[in-house]
Amino acid sequence: MQPQAHIQVLTNIIDFGMNVQDAGDAARWRHYGNAEPTGERSQGIGTVEMEAGFDPAVKAELARRGYKIAPGTGNFGGYEAILFDPRQHVYWGATEMRKDGEVAGY
């Protein structure tokens, strides 16, 4: 899940313009069951676990394409971040809502 979560947070910041807190709090997905780098056999196109918050049309389109859609089980990793804003010369910190955490600076 770790690389999947990293790319989701970065996509939220870069492509969707979210701030560092919103990017971590946004709904996440997790794909598994396809070919693995470990050589495990593929289980078909795979399963996509999706947290609440995704448009039902997105889920329907993934199902139409052959993915099994499952509700999120909470295995979406953890997130804390500090982001430097070069325009404002300030650091922004975030810790996500899915677990206990804290961002502190000095």
PDB file as gemmi writes it, atoms N, CA and C in Angstrom:
CRYST1    1.000    1.000    1.000  90.00  90.00  90.00 P 1                      
ATOM      1  N   MET A   1       0.821  -1.207   0.000  1.00  0.00           N  
ATOM      2  CA  MET A   1       0.000   0.000   0.000  1.00  0.00           C  
ATOM      3  C   MET A   1       0.858   1.262   0.000  1.00  0.00           C  
ATOM      4  N   GLN A   2       2.054   1.181   0.546  1.00  0.00           N  
ATOM      5  CA  GLN A   2       2.847   2.405   0.709  1.00  0.00           C  
ATOM      6  C   GLN A   2       3.071   3.169  -0.601  1.00  0.00           C  
ATOM      7  N   PRO A   3       3.547   2.539  -1.673  1.00  0.00           N  
ATOM      8  CA  PRO A   3       3.729   3.322  -2.900  1.00  0.00           C  
ATOM      9  C   PRO A   3       2.406   3.812  -3.489  1.00  0.00           C  
ATOM     10  N   GLN A   4       1.332   3.048  -3.305  1.00  0.00           N  
ATOM     11  CA  GLN A   4       0.032   3.499  -3.803  1.00  0.00           C  
ATOM     12  C   GLN A   4      -0.427   4.754  -3.055  1.00  0.00           C  
ATOM     13  N   ALA A   5      -0.231   4.773  -1.747  1.00  0.00           N  
ATOM     14  CA  ALA A   5      -0.629   5.946  -0.959  1.00  0.00           C  
ATOM     15  C   ALA A   5       0.238   7.155  -1.310  1.00  0.00           C  
ATOM     16  N   HIS A   6       1.538   6.922  -1.494  1.00  0.00           N  
ATOM     17  CA  HIS A   6       2.425   8.041  -1.845  1.00  0.00           C  
ATOM     18  C   HIS A   6       1.955   8.720  -3.130  1.00  0.00           C  
ATOM     19  N   ILE A   7       1.668   7.914  -4.136  1.00  0.00           N  
ATOM     20  CA  ILE A   7       1.275   8.500  -5.416  1.00  0.00           C  
ATOM     21  C   ILE A   7      -0.088   9.171  -5.318  1.00  0.00           C  
ATOM     22  N   GLN A   8      -0.982   8.649  -4.498  1.00  0.00           N  
ATOM     23  CA  GLN A   8      -2.288   9.288  -4.334  1.00  0.00           C  
ATOM     24  C   GLN A   8      -2.154  10.660  -3.690  1.00  0.00           C  
ATOM     25  N   VAL A   9      -1.328  10.767  -2.647  1.00  0.00           N  
ATOM     26  CA  VAL A   9      -1.139  12.055  -1.978  1.00  0.00           C  
ATOM     27  C   VAL A   9      -0.470  13.048  -2.931  1.00  0.00           C  
ATOM     28  N   LEU A  10       0.563  12.602  -3.641  1.00  0.00           N  
ATOM     29  CA  LEU A  10       1.238  13.500  -4.579  1.00  0.00           C  
ATOM     30  C   LEU A  10       0.304  13.951  -5.702  1.00  0.00           C  
ATOM     31  N   THR A  11      -0.515  13.034  -6.212  1.00  0.00           N  
ATOM     32  CA  THR A  11      -1.492  13.387  -7.242  1.00  0.00           C  
ATOM     33  C   THR A  11      -2.481  14.418  -6.712  1.00  0.00           C  
ATOM     34  N   ASN A  12      -2.909  14.233  -5.468  1.00  0.00           N  
ATOM     35  CA  ASN A  12      -3.842  15.191  -4.868  1.00  0.00           C  
ATOM     36  C   ASN A  12      -3.231  16.590  -4.781  1.00  0.00           C  
ATOM     37  N   ILE A  13      -1.947  16.665  -4.461  1.00  0.00           N  
ATOM     38  CA  ILE A  13      -1.275  17.966  -4.336  1.00  0.00           C  
ATOM     39  C   ILE A  13      -0.981  18.560  -5.714  1.00  0.00           C  
ATOM     40  N   ILE A  14      -0.334  17.777  -6.578  1.00  0.00           N  
ATOM     41  CA  ILE A  14       0.142  18.288  -7.865  1.00  0.00           C  
ATOM     42  C   ILE A  14      -0.993  18.469  -8.871  1.00  0.00           C  
ATOM     43  N   ASP A  15      -1.800  17.446  -9.059  1.00  0.00           N  
ATOM     44  CA  ASP A  15      -2.823  17.490 -10.106  1.00  0.00           C  
ATOM     45  C   ASP A  15      -4.126  18.141  -9.667  1.00  0.00           C  
ATOM     46  N   PHE A  16      -4.498  17.967  -8.398  1.00  0.00           N  
ATOM     47  CA  PHE A  16      -5.780  18.479  -7.942  1.00  0.00           C  
ATOM     48  C   PHE A  16      -5.649  19.744  -7.084  1.00  0.00           C  
ATOM     49  N   GLY A  17      -4.413  20.200  -6.831  1.00  0.00           N  
ATOM     50  CA  GLY A  17      -4.190  21.461  -6.131  1.00  0.00           C  
ATOM     51  C   GLY A  17      -4.587  21.466  -4.668  1.00  0.00           C  
ATOM     52  N   MET A  18      -4.655  20.288  -4.042  1.00  0.00           N  
ATOM     53  CA  MET A  18      -5.019  20.232  -2.621  1.00  0.00           C  
ATOM     54  C   MET A  18      -3.859  20.697  -1.752  1.00  0.00           C  
ATOM     55  N   ASN A  19      -4.193  21.239  -0.587  1.00  0.00           N  
ATOM     56  CA  ASN A  19      -3.127  21.553   0.356  1.00  0.00           C  
ATOM     57  C   ASN A  19      -2.653  20.254   1.013  1.00  0.00           C  
ATOM     58  N   VAL A  20      -1.585  20.335   1.761  1.00  0.00           N  
ATOM     59  CA  VAL A  20      -0.944  19.138   2.306  1.00  0.00           C  
ATOM     60  C   VAL A  20      -1.854  18.368   3.269  1.00  0.00           C  
ATOM     61  N   GLN A  21      -2.741  19.059   3.978  1.00  0.00           N  
ATOM     62  CA  GLN A  21      -3.676  18.380   4.877  1.00  0.00           C  
ATOM     63  C   GLN A  21      -4.791  17.695   4.093  1.00  0.00           C  
ATOM     64  N   ASP A  22      -5.425  18.429   3.191  1.00  0.00           N  
ATOM     65  CA  ASP A  22      -6.514  17.853   2.397  1.00  0.00           C  
ATOM     66  C   ASP A  22      -6.037  16.674   1.556  1.00  0.00           C  
ATOM     67  N   ALA A  23      -4.817  16.745   1.067  1.00  0.00           N  
ATOM     68  CA  ALA A  23      -4.274  15.662   0.232  1.00  0.00           C  
ATOM     69  C   ALA A  23      -4.183  14.351   1.005  1.00  0.00           C  
ATOM     70  N   GLY A  24      -3.852  14.425   2.287  1.00  0.00           N  
ATOM     71  CA  GLY A  24      -3.774  13.220   3.106  1.00  0.00           C  
ATOM     72  C   GLY A  24      -5.122  12.729   3.586  1.00  0.00           C  
ATOM     73  N   ASP A  25      -6.064  13.647   3.756  1.00  0.00           N  
ATOM     74  CA  ASP A  25      -7.392  13.288   4.249  1.00  0.00           C  
ATOM     75  C   ASP A  25      -8.321  12.775   3.143  1.00  0.00           C  
ATOM     76  N   ALA A  26      -7.982  13.028   1.890  1.00  0.00           N  
ATOM     77  CA  ALA A  26      -8.859  12.626   0.783  1.00  0.00           C  
ATOM     78  C   ALA A  26      -9.053  11.105   0.767  1.00  0.00           C  
ATOM     79  N   ALA A  27     -10.192  10.693   0.249  1.00  0.00           N  
ATOM     80  CA  ALA A  27     -10.504   9.253   0.152  1.00  0.00           C  
ATOM     81  C   ALA A  27      -9.400   8.520  -0.604  1.00  0.00           C  
ATOM     82  N   ARG A  28      -9.076   7.326  -0.133  1.00  0.00           N  
ATOM     83  CA  ARG A  28      -8.018   6.506  -0.758  1.00  0.00           C  
ATOM     84  C   ARG A  28      -8.570   5.208  -1.305  1.00  0.00           C  
ATOM     85  N   TRP A  29      -7.801   4.634  -2.196  1.00  0.00           N  
ATOM     86  CA  TRP A  29      -8.108   3.328  -2.775  1.00  0.00           C  
ATOM     87  C   TRP A  29      -6.881   2.442  -2.626  1.00  0.00           C  
ATOM     88  N   ARG A  30      -7.084   1.154  -2.754  1.00  0.00           N  
ATOM     89  CA  ARG A  30      -5.992   0.168  -2.675  1.00  0.00           C  
ATOM     90  C   ARG A  30      -6.286  -0.939  -3.679  1.00  0.00           C  
ATOM     91  N   HIS A  31      -5.334  -1.190  -4.576  1.00  0.00           N  
ATOM     92  CA  HIS A  31      -5.490  -2.239  -5.584  1.00  0.00           C  
ATOM     93  C   HIS A  31      -4.627  -3.440  -5.199  1.00  0.00           C  
ATOM     94  N   TYR A  32      -5.202  -4.631  -5.295  1.00  0.00           N  
ATOM     95  CA  TYR A  32      -4.433  -5.861  -5.057  1.00  0.00           C  
ATOM     96  C   TYR A  32      -5.058  -7.008  -5.847  1.00  0.00           C  
ATOM     97  N   GLY A  33      -4.300  -8.101  -5.964  1.00  0.00           N  
ATOM     98  CA  GLY A  33      -4.815  -9.301  -6.620  1.00  0.00           C  
ATOM     99  C   GLY A  33      -4.360  -9.484  -8.048  1.00  0.00           C  
ATOM    100  N   ASN A  34      -3.570  -8.562  -8.569  1.00  0.00           N  
ATOM    101  CA  ASN A  34      -3.042  -8.713  -9.913  1.00  0.00           C  
ATOM    102  C   ASN A  34      -1.636  -9.294  -9.805  1.00  0.00           C  
ATOM    103  N   ALA A  35      -0.903  -9.351 -10.883  1.00  0.00           N  
ATOM    104  CA  ALA A  35       0.454  -9.879 -10.857  1.00  0.00           C  
ATOM    105  C   ALA A  35       1.293  -9.116  -9.826  1.00  0.00           C  
ATOM    106  N   GLU A  36       2.126  -9.829  -9.106  1.00  0.00           N  
ATOM    107  CA  GLU A  36       2.963  -9.245  -8.071  1.00  0.00           C  
ATOM    108  C   GLU A  36       4.428  -9.323  -8.494  1.00  0.00           C  
ATOM    109  N   PRO A  37       5.268  -8.392  -8.039  1.00  0.00           N  
ATOM    110  CA  PRO A  37       6.692  -8.468  -8.367  1.00  0.00           C  
ATOM    111  C   PRO A  37       7.382  -9.674  -7.727  1.00  0.00           C  
ATOM    112  N   THR A  38       6.700 -10.323  -6.784  1.00  0.00           N  
ATOM    113  CA  THR A  38       7.263 -11.495  -6.126  1.00  0.00           C  
ATOM    114  C   THR A  38       7.094 -12.752  -6.959  1.00  0.00           C  
ATOM    115  N   GLY A  39       6.376 -12.640  -8.087  1.00  0.00           N  
ATOM    116  CA  GLY A  39       6.161 -13.798  -8.938  1.00  0.00           C  
ATOM    117  C   GLY A  39       4.876 -14.546  -8.639  1.00  0.00           C  
ATOM    118  N   GLU A  40       4.094 -14.074  -7.639  1.00  0.00           N  
ATOM    119  CA  GLU A  40       2.816 -14.723  -7.345  1.00  0.00           C  
ATOM    120  C   GLU A  40       1.913 -14.639  -8.568  1.00  0.00           C  
ATOM    121  N   ARG A  41       1.090 -15.668  -8.751  1.00  0.00           N  
ATOM    122  CA  ARG A  41       0.173 -15.697  -9.888  1.00  0.00           C  
ATOM    123  C   ARG A  41      -0.892 -14.611  -9.759  1.00  0.00           C  
ATOM    124  N   SER A  42      -1.280 -14.083 -10.897  1.00  0.00           N  
ATOM    125  CA  SER A  42      -2.343 -13.094 -10.942  1.00  0.00           C  
ATOM    126  C   SER A  42      -3.672 -13.739 -10.589  1.00  0.00           C  
ATOM    127  N   GLN A  43      -4.509 -12.991  -9.904  1.00  0.00           N  
ATOM    128  CA  GLN A  43      -5.859 -13.434  -9.570  1.00  0.00           C  
ATOM    129  C   GLN A  43      -6.866 -12.714 -10.455  1.00  0.00           C  
ATOM    130  N   GLY A  44      -6.486 -12.445 -11.683  1.00  0.00           N  
ATOM    131  CA  GLY A  44      -7.349 -11.694 -12.577  1.00  0.00           C  
ATOM    132  C   GLY A  44      -6.955 -10.242 -12.581  1.00  0.00           C  
ATOM    133  N   ILE A  45      -7.899  -9.380 -12.873  1.00  0.00           N  
ATOM    134  CA  ILE A  45      -7.607  -7.957 -12.972  1.00  0.00           C  
ATOM    135  C   ILE A  45      -7.420  -7.322 -11.594  1.00  0.00           C  
ATOM    136  N   GLY A  46      -7.962  -7.948 -10.558  1.00  0.00           N  
ATOM    137  CA  GLY A  46      -7.725  -7.484  -9.194  1.00  0.00           C  
ATOM    138  C   GLY A  46      -8.919  -6.843  -8.535  1.00  0.00           C  
ATOM    139  N   THR A  47      -8.703  -6.497  -7.283  1.00  0.00           N  
ATOM    140  CA  THR A  47      -9.715  -5.877  -6.435  1.00  0.00           C  
ATOM    141  C   THR A  47      -9.270  -4.460  -6.114  1.00  0.00           C  
ATOM    142  N   VAL A  48     -10.221  -3.547  -6.068  1.00  0.00           N  
ATOM    143  CA  VAL A  48      -9.957  -2.176  -5.654  1.00  0.00           C  
ATOM    144  C   VAL A  48     -10.796  -1.906  -4.418  1.00  0.00           C  
ATOM    145  N   GLU A  49     -10.127  -1.724  -3.284  1.00  0.00           N  
ATOM    146  CA  GLU A  49     -10.810  -1.282  -2.063  1.00  0.00           C  
ATOM    147  C   GLU A  49     -10.913   0.227  -2.138  1.00  0.00           C  
ATOM    148  N   MET A  50     -12.076   0.755  -1.815  1.00  0.00           N  
ATOM    149  CA  MET A  50     -12.277   2.199  -1.909  1.00  0.00           C  
ATOM    150  C   MET A  50     -12.947   2.725  -0.648  1.00  0.00           C  
ATOM    151  N   GLU A  51     -12.351   3.751  -0.073  1.00  0.00           N  
ATOM    152  CA  GLU A  51     -12.973   4.411   1.065  1.00  0.00           C  
ATOM    153  C   GLU A  51     -14.228   5.148   0.602  1.00  0.00           C  
ATOM    154  N   ALA A  52     -15.066   5.495   1.563  1.00  0.00           N  
ATOM    155  CA  ALA A  52     -16.223   6.335   1.268  1.00  0.00           C  
ATOM    156  C   ALA A  52     -15.710   7.667   0.731  1.00  0.00           C  
ATOM    157  N   GLY A  53     -16.472   8.270  -0.148  1.00  0.00           N  
ATOM    158  CA  GLY A  53     -16.079   9.572  -0.674  1.00  0.00           C  
ATOM    159  C   GLY A  53     -15.833   9.567  -2.168  1.00  0.00           C  
ATOM    160  N   PHE A  54     -15.759   8.384  -2.782  1.00  0.00           N  
ATOM    161  CA  PHE A  54     -15.595   8.316  -4.228  1.00  0.00           C  
ATOM    162  C   PHE A  54     -16.951   8.403  -4.904  1.00  0.00           C  
ATOM    163  N   ASP A  55     -16.999   9.057  -6.032  1.00  0.00           N  
ATOM    164  CA  ASP A  55     -18.215   9.164  -6.831  1.00  0.00           C  
ATOM    165  C   ASP A  55     -18.664   7.759  -7.229  1.00  0.00           C  
ATOM    166  N   PRO A  56     -19.932   7.420  -7.017  1.00  0.00           N  
ATOM    167  CA  PRO A  56     -20.418   6.099  -7.415  1.00  0.00           C  
ATOM    168  C   PRO A  56     -20.171   5.786  -8.894  1.00  0.00           C  
ATOM    169  N   ALA A  57     -20.122   6.807  -9.735  1.00  0.00           N  
ATOM    170  CA  ALA A  57     -19.850   6.583 -11.156  1.00  0.00           C  
ATOM    171  C   ALA A  57     -18.438   6.044 -11.375  1.00  0.00           C  
ATOM    172  N   VAL A  58     -17.498   6.452 -10.538  1.00  0.00           N  
ATOM    173  CA  VAL A  58     -16.121   5.939 -10.639  1.00  0.00           C  
ATOM    174  C   VAL A  58     -16.112   4.449 -10.302  1.00  0.00           C  
ATOM    175  N   LYS A  59     -16.785   4.087  -9.226  1.00  0.00           N  
ATOM    176  CA  LYS A  59     -16.871   2.676  -8.838  1.00  0.00           C  
ATOM    177  C   LYS A  59     -17.542   1.858  -9.938  1.00  0.00           C  
ATOM    178  N   ALA A  60     -18.610   2.376 -10.506  1.00  0.00           N  
ATOM    179  CA  ALA A  60     -19.338   1.664 -11.562  1.00  0.00           C  
ATOM    180  C   ALA A  60     -18.460   1.461 -12.793  1.00  0.00           C  
ATOM    181  N   GLU A  61     -17.679   2.468 -13.143  1.00  0.00           N  
ATOM    182  CA  GLU A  61     -16.806   2.338 -14.326  1.00  0.00           C  
ATOM    183  C   GLU A  61     -15.697   1.323 -14.080  1.00  0.00           C  
ATOM    184  N   LEU A  62     -15.124   1.315 -12.897  1.00  0.00           N  
ATOM    185  CA  LEU A  62     -14.102   0.310 -12.586  1.00  0.00           C  
ATOM    186  C   LEU A  62     -14.693  -1.092 -12.635  1.00  0.00           C  
ATOM    187  N   ALA A  63     -15.891  -1.261 -12.103  1.00  0.00           N  
ATOM    188  CA  ALA A  63     -16.561  -2.567 -12.152  1.00  0.00           C  
ATOM    189  C   ALA A  63     -16.839  -2.973 -13.600  1.00  0.00           C  
ATOM    190  N   ARG A  64     -17.254  -2.012 -14.408  1.00  0.00           N  
ATOM    191  CA  ARG A  64     -17.504  -2.294 -15.825  1.00  0.00           C  
ATOM    192  C   ARG A  64     -16.244  -2.779 -16.533  1.00  0.00           C  
ATOM    193  N   ARG A  65     -15.106  -2.288 -16.084  1.00  0.00           N  
ATOM    194  CA  ARG A  65     -13.823  -2.676 -16.684  1.00  0.00           C  
ATOM    195  C   ARG A  65     -13.293  -3.987 -16.111  1.00  0.00           C  
ATOM    196  N   GLY A  66     -14.025  -4.589 -15.179  1.00  0.00           N  
ATOM    197  CA  GLY A  66     -13.660  -5.900 -14.686  1.00  0.00           C  
ATOM    198  C   GLY A  66     -13.064  -5.958 -13.300  1.00  0.00           C  
ATOM    199  N   TYR A  67     -12.885  -4.835 -12.646  1.00  0.00           N  
ATOM    200  CA  TYR A  67     -12.343  -4.833 -11.293  1.00  0.00           C  
ATOM    201  C   TYR A  67     -13.424  -5.220 -10.298  1.00  0.00           C  
ATOM    202  N   LYS A  68     -13.021  -5.940  -9.275  1.00  0.00           N  
ATOM    203  CA  LYS A  68     -13.917  -6.208  -8.151  1.00  0.00           C  
ATOM    204  C   LYS A  68     -13.789  -5.008  -7.220  1.00  0.00           C  
ATOM    205  N   ILE A  69     -14.911  -4.425  -6.838  1.00  0.00           N  
ATOM    206  CA  ILE A  69     -14.908  -3.250  -5.967  1.00  0.00           C  
ATOM    207  C   ILE A  69     -15.302  -3.687  -4.564  1.00  0.00           C  
ATOM    208  N   ALA A  70     -14.505  -3.274  -3.582  1.00  0.00           N  
ATOM    209  CA  ALA A  70     -14.760  -3.645  -2.190  1.00  0.00           C  
ATOM    210  C   ALA A  70     -14.710  -2.392  -1.326  1.00  0.00           C  
ATOM    211  N   PRO A  71     -15.502  -2.358  -0.249  1.00  0.00           N  
ATOM    212  CA  PRO A  71     -15.412  -1.219   0.669  1.00  0.00           C  
ATOM    213  C   PRO A  71     -14.060  -1.224   1.372  1.00  0.00           C  
ATOM    214  N   GLY A  72     -13.602  -0.050   1.733  1.00  0.00           N  
ATOM    215  CA  GLY A  72     -12.319   0.071   2.417  1.00  0.00           C  
ATOM    216  C   GLY A  72     -12.317  -0.624   3.766  1.00  0.00           C  
ATOM    217  N   THR A  73     -11.211  -1.318   4.062  1.00  0.00           N  
ATOM    218  CA  THR A  73     -11.078  -2.026   5.331  1.00  0.00           C  
ATOM    219  C   THR A  73     -10.207  -1.274   6.326  1.00  0.00           C  
ATOM    220  N   GLY A  74      -9.687  -0.132   5.926  1.00  0.00           N  
ATOM    221  CA  GLY A  74      -8.835   0.643   6.818  1.00  0.00           C  
ATOM    222  C   GLY A  74      -7.355   0.397   6.620  1.00  0.00           C  
ATOM    223  N   ASN A  75      -6.980  -0.438   5.677  1.00  0.00           N  
ATOM    224  CA  ASN A  75      -5.562  -0.722   5.411  1.00  0.00           C  
ATOM    225  C   ASN A  75      -5.011   0.253   4.377  1.00  0.00           C  
ATOM    226  N   PHE A  76      -5.033   1.536   4.714  1.00  0.00           N  
ATOM    227  CA  PHE A  76      -4.615   2.552   3.755  1.00  0.00           C  
ATOM    228  C   PHE A  76      -3.365   3.300   4.191  1.00  0.00           C  
ATOM    229  N   GLY A  77      -2.663   2.802   5.166  1.00  0.00           N  
ATOM    230  CA  GLY A  77      -1.416   3.419   5.581  1.00  0.00           C  
ATOM    231  C   GLY A  77      -1.618   4.631   6.469  1.00  0.00           C  
ATOM    232  N   GLY A  78      -0.535   5.268   6.799  1.00  0.00           N  
ATOM    233  CA  GLY A  78      -0.540   6.457   7.627  1.00  0.00           C  
ATOM    234  C   GLY A  78       0.178   7.583   6.908  1.00  0.00           C  
ATOM    235  N   TYR A  79      -0.070   8.806   7.322  1.00  0.00           N  
ATOM    236  CA  TYR A  79       0.461   9.965   6.605  1.00  0.00           C  
ATOM    237  C   TYR A  79       0.747  11.103   7.555  1.00  0.00           C  
ATOM    238  N   GLU A  80       1.960  11.556   7.536  1.00  0.00           N  
ATOM    239  CA  GLU A  80       2.365  12.818   8.123  1.00  0.00           C  
ATOM    240  C   GLU A  80       3.287  13.468   7.113  1.00  0.00           C  
ATOM    241  N   ALA A  81       3.225  14.782   6.993  1.00  0.00           N  
ATOM    242  CA  ALA A  81       4.051  15.446   5.985  1.00  0.00           C  
ATOM    243  C   ALA A  81       4.368  16.868   6.397  1.00  0.00           C  
ATOM    244  N   ILE A  82       5.472  17.350   5.875  1.00  0.00           N  
ATOM    245  CA  ILE A  82       5.840  18.755   5.960  1.00  0.00           C  
ATOM    246  C   ILE A  82       6.187  19.177   4.541  1.00  0.00           C  
ATOM    247  N   LEU A  83       5.574  20.262   4.093  1.00  0.00           N  
ATOM    248  CA  LEU A  83       5.761  20.745   2.731  1.00  0.00           C  
ATOM    249  C   LEU A  83       6.243  22.185   2.777  1.00  0.00           C  
ATOM    250  N   PHE A  84       7.332  22.458   2.068  1.00  0.00           N  
ATOM    251  CA  PHE A  84       7.843  23.826   1.994  1.00  0.00           C  
ATOM    252  C   PHE A  84       7.171  24.547   0.839  1.00  0.00           C  
ATOM    253  N   ASP A  85       6.624  25.721   1.118  1.00  0.00           N  
ATOM    254  CA  ASP A  85       5.991  26.564   0.102  1.00  0.00           C  
ATOM    255  C   ASP A  85       7.001  27.647  -0.288  1.00  0.00           C  
ATOM    256  N   PRO A  86       7.623  27.503  -1.486  1.00  0.00           N  
ATOM    257  CA  PRO A  86       8.671  28.452  -1.858  1.00  0.00           C  
ATOM    258  C   PRO A  86       8.158  29.862  -2.162  1.00  0.00           C  
ATOM    259  N   ARG A  87       6.888  29.995  -2.508  1.00  0.00           N  
ATOM    260  CA  ARG A  87       6.338  31.333  -2.791  1.00  0.00           C  
ATOM    261  C   ARG A  87       6.123  32.126  -1.509  1.00  0.00           C  
ATOM    262  N   GLN A  88       5.637  31.451  -0.479  1.00  0.00           N  
ATOM    263  CA  GLN A  88       5.364  32.141   0.788  1.00  0.00           C  
ATOM    264  C   GLN A  88       6.505  31.974   1.786  1.00  0.00           C  
ATOM    265  N   HIS A  89       7.481  31.145   1.459  1.00  0.00           N  
ATOM    266  CA  HIS A  89       8.621  30.859   2.347  1.00  0.00           C  
ATOM    267  C   HIS A  89       8.153  30.398   3.718  1.00  0.00           C  
ATOM    268  N   VAL A  90       7.270  29.404   3.696  1.00  0.00           N  
ATOM    269  CA  VAL A  90       6.706  28.871   4.925  1.00  0.00           C  
ATOM    270  C   VAL A  90       6.585  27.350   4.787  1.00  0.00           C  
ATOM    271  N   TYR A  91       6.637  26.660   5.898  1.00  0.00           N  
ATOM    272  CA  TYR A  91       6.428  25.213   5.925  1.00  0.00           C  
ATOM    273  C   TYR A  91       4.996  24.930   6.366  1.00  0.00           C  
ATOM    274  N   TRP A  92       4.350  23.985   5.695  1.00  0.00           N  
ATOM    275  CA  TRP A  92       3.013  23.535   6.058  1.00  0.00           C  
ATOM    276  C   TRP A  92       3.118  22.100   6.536  1.00  0.00           C  
ATOM    277  N   GLY A  93       2.465  21.776   7.635  1.00  0.00           N  
ATOM    278  CA  GLY A  93       2.493  20.422   8.163  1.00  0.00           C  
ATOM    279  C   GLY A  93       1.109  19.815   8.181  1.00  0.00           C  
ATOM    280  N   ALA A  94       1.081  18.488   8.115  1.00  0.00           N  
ATOM    281  CA  ALA A  94      -0.206  17.785   8.125  1.00  0.00           C  
ATOM    282  C   ALA A  94      -0.041  16.415   8.768  1.00  0.00           C  
ATOM    283  N   THR A  95      -1.090  15.983   9.418  1.00  0.00           N  
ATOM    284  CA  THR A  95      -1.179  14.613   9.896  1.00  0.00           C  
ATOM    285  C   THR A  95      -2.601  14.156   9.618  1.00  0.00           C  
ATOM    286  N   GLU A  96      -2.724  12.948   9.149  1.00  0.00           N  
ATOM    287  CA  GLU A  96      -4.037  12.524   8.663  1.00  0.00           C  
ATOM    288  C   GLU A  96      -5.002  12.109   9.753  1.00  0.00           C  
ATOM    289  N   MET A  97      -6.256  12.011   9.358  1.00  0.00           N  
ATOM    290  CA  MET A  97      -7.340  11.721  10.280  1.00  0.00           C  
ATOM    291  C   MET A  97      -7.488  10.242  10.588  1.00  0.00           C  
ATOM    292  N   ARG A  98      -6.804   9.354   9.860  1.00  0.00           N  
ATOM    293  CA  ARG A  98      -7.016   7.913  10.012  1.00  0.00           C  
ATOM    294  C   ARG A  98      -6.296   7.329  11.224  1.00  0.00           C  
ATOM    295  N   LYS A  99      -5.389   8.069  11.813  1.00  0.00           N  
ATOM    296  CA  LYS A  99      -4.630   7.543  12.947  1.00  0.00           C  
ATOM    297  C   LYS A  99      -4.146   8.684  13.820  1.00  0.00           C  
ATOM    298  N   ASP A 100      -3.634   8.339  14.982  1.00  0.00           N  
ATOM    299  CA  ASP A 100      -3.072   9.348  15.865  1.00  0.00           C  
ATOM    300  C   ASP A 100      -1.769   9.858  15.251  1.00  0.00           C  
ATOM    301  N   GLY A 101      -1.554  11.128  15.344  1.00  0.00           N  
ATOM    302  CA  GLY A 101      -0.338  11.700  14.826  1.00  0.00           C  
ATOM    303  C   GLY A 101      -0.253  13.160  15.177  1.00  0.00           C  
ATOM    304  N   GLU A 102       0.905  13.742  14.957  1.00  0.00           N  
ATOM    305  CA  GLU A 102       1.120  15.137  15.281  1.00  0.00           C  
ATOM    306  C   GLU A 102       2.218  15.693  14.392  1.00  0.00           C  
ATOM    307  N   VAL A 103       2.054  16.912  13.973  1.00  0.00           N  
ATOM    308  CA  VAL A 103       3.101  17.620  13.244  1.00  0.00           C  
ATOM    309  C   VAL A 103       3.536  18.771  14.129  1.00  0.00           C  
ATOM    310  N   ALA A 104       4.828  18.883  14.342  1.00  0.00           N  
ATOM    311  CA  ALA A 104       5.361  19.974  15.184  1.00  0.00           C  
ATOM    312  C   ALA A 104       6.589  20.561  14.502  1.00  0.00           C  
ATOM    313  N   GLY A 105       6.759  21.823  14.637  1.00  0.00           N  
ATOM    314  CA  GLY A 105       7.928  22.500  14.079  1.00  0.00           C  
ATOM    315  C   GLY A 105       8.495  23.468  15.083  1.00  0.00           C  
ATOM    316  N   TYR A 106       9.714  23.859  14.822  1.00  0.00           N  
ATOM    317  CA  TYR A 106      10.325  24.873  15.692  1.00  0.00           C  
ATOM    318  C   TYR A 106      11.327  25.671  14.893  1.00  0.00           C  
TER     319      TYR A 106                                                      
END                                                                             
